[in-house]
Amino acid sequence: MRQQPGGKGKHRFEIPSRKTVLEILTREDGPVPGKELMAALGLPSRTQQDAMRTRLRAMIRDGQILVNRGGDYCLVDRMPLIVGRVTGHKDGYGFLVPDDGAEDIFLAPRQMREVMHGDRLAVRVKGRDHRGRPEGSIVEVLERNTREVVGRYVRESGIGFVVPDNSRIAHTVAVPPRHSARAKPGEIVVARLTEQPGRDTHPVGHIVEILGAHDAPNIETEVAIRAHAIPFRWEADVLAEADSLGSRVSPGDKKDREDLRDLPLVTIDGADAKDFDDAVFAERVGSGWRLVVAIADVGHYVRPDSAIDREGQERGTSVYFPRRVVPMLPESLSNGLCSLNPRVDRLTLACEMHVDAEGKVTVSRFFEAVIRSHARLIYDEVAAALSDDDSSEAHRLEALMPRLKDLEGVYRALARSRRKRGAIEFEIPEVTFAFDGRGRIGRVVPRMRNDAHRIIEECMIAANVQAAHFLRRHRIPCLYRVHAGPEADRLEDLMAFLEVYGIRLPRRDRVEPRSYNRIVDQVKGRPDEALIETVLLRSLPRAVYQPENVGHFGLALPEYAHFTSPIRRYPDLVVHRAIKHLLGGGGADGFGYSRDQMQGLGRHCSATERRADEATREALDWLKCEFMQDKTGEEFDAIVTGVTDFGLFVQIPDLQIEGLVHVSALGGEYFARDPVRRSLRGERSGRSWQLANHVRVRVARVDLEEKKIDFALAGEEPASRRERRRGRRRS
């Protein structure tokens, strides 16, 4: 989704604005034929009309207008239609997620035949389905989102198909023999669509890339990138524009900025980080602290509607895979000119805060600065130095230790304030992978958070809060990071689940972040601690970007905006532009974005964030299956994380690997599920399992193509052997 703020946009001549088009359609009593619209817009030449059609297509894509089956242009808000984007489901049905945030609309499999996951549609609600959900009927496909499909190539009766890796795409893509690129059955390929699906037809495509066998090194990342349509190739104009910016900060760019090069700002990141967004400094001032958070001034180089900006907006976010990063900005910027690398001059947008002993920010200001990071530090070494003054890390960082101690002090104060306001504090275990020389997972390593992580987290939260406060005070359109509280149905499920464990939540209308925190404290140290925290987390909706500020439930904050990572998140860059606009003396009316544009940007950036999460999760699932492939028959200690009618989901905590124990592997009897107690009970044997039970499991099967692992309870016979034995007894 790319914005064209001005009337000319990318055209060499003036064409009517979107506002003019909407005014003309509003004056008319009904839909307007294309020729009449062009005449009303005063566009006699074919070149102007072609340029105008490009703008009209953008308006259709953004849901402002649509073209009916007669080819006439209509106002969407004058028709009983709902515009949104499709989310597909592996079982063939889907949902339309409306642009206005209203309730999702169910799309039956027969409706999904002619669309694919990610398409934008206009639908009409025709009633309610058997579960009470609004059900839609497609009126118009506004925008096709899928151009390429990655998946496994198969051949049946001489006809080739590509079975998509993305489970949200239920269609198989037909590939004519002459367009198979000599792909072999079983290979992972990329097919470019030449025909989109219809009500009675499959999508058709031709193979444009063969990625290789399903067990080729790094194949999981290549598949995830393409399956989720993550842009990863750079257009020539983007790279040329990035190269033209150079590799050093020019003397002219340093003018009219506060010089902080002598201030011992440092970056603290992971050992494998290459793009450094933020540098921090703290010093004791009276009973409190002066805290400076300096953020890479990406907005100085990436100007609105430039080639880099359009590409960065399209990507929305950098995507971090275990062995590869797909950056939002070209690497000459993300790892070079914008990155706060040590001992080189860099431009920043800084937030200076005075924090009192209780962790309250009493005064803050934003300003443009030039800095020189004094050191590139790593989380583990900072944590080791702060925990032991006699450690080798502390001796090596001796010159920086006073400032690191002050950073630790301001973190403790900010953490006290966080606890006081009742922000939720989850510590969900994570793992990382160590790869061998063949590119396979050699071992799974727990990833532990330490105080250095928490120092940076609290400093970034403090700066983000001040950014949101600054923008709200000036009433300028911007993107807030909002997180709503739990919805009623999820809250009821959570309350029923917690009651089984003797834990009570307050009344529904009194649930607040500190209610969750009390439960986290209550289960600390229990065997089921991780499970209960996971269920608590799943009861909450995702945080999103939008111009309407409704606060951040998880952080217990009335206002919050992302300001601290403009190298890797587009919303942060937009927030920077708003702050710089205000620092330059601008007002809310003169900012280059309208509230409607912010609404669209928020939807787009929230979607690209979800896309990145889904892609990285699928790559991780692939790697975990690959890791478990040679462990069939091995036994592990696990914990029950889910109970369904068809079996138990279990997780191996040490590896953070999940799989299913199917009911057929539990015994030859019928099982009844208790939805309140989240348990499964054998009707004949009386054996039962419920959430948080510890079980011993055996790896029964690993399906790399489906990214699924099947377990059996250790000591249980496989169903096939049990049935053969019963058959012999009957004989």
Protein Blocks (a to p, Z undefined) as FASTA:
>chain_A
ZZdfblnlmafbdcddfklmmmmmmmpmbdcdfklmmmmnopabfklmmmmmmmmmmmmm
nomaccdfkopacdfklpccddddddddfkopacdddfklpacddddfklmmmpcehiac
ddddfbdcfkopacdddfbdfbdfbfbdcdddddeehiacdddfblklmbdcdddfklnn
opaehiacddddfbdcdfkbccddddfbdfbjfkbghklmmmmmmmnopafbdcfklmmm
mmmnojbdcfklmgoiacfklpccdddddfkbcbdfbdcddddehjbccdddddddfklm
mcghiaklmmmmmnopacddfkbccdfbdfklmmmmmpccehiacddddddddddfkopa
fbdcddddddddfbdcdfklmmmmmmomkbmklmmmmmmmmmmmmmmmmmmmmmmmmmmn
opacdddddddddddfkopafbdcdddddfklmmmmmmmmmmmmmmmmmmmmnopacddd
ddddddfklmmmmmmmmmmnopacddfklgcfklmmmmmmmmgoiaklmmmmmmmmmmpc
cddddfbdgbjfklopabdcdfklmmlomklmmmmmmmmmmmnopafklpcbdfklmmmm
mmmmmmmmmmmmmmmmmmmmmmmmmmmmmmghiacddddfbdcfkbccdddfklopacdd
dfklnoccdddddfklopaddfklopacdehiacddddfbdcfklopacdddehiacfkl
mmmmmmmmmZZ
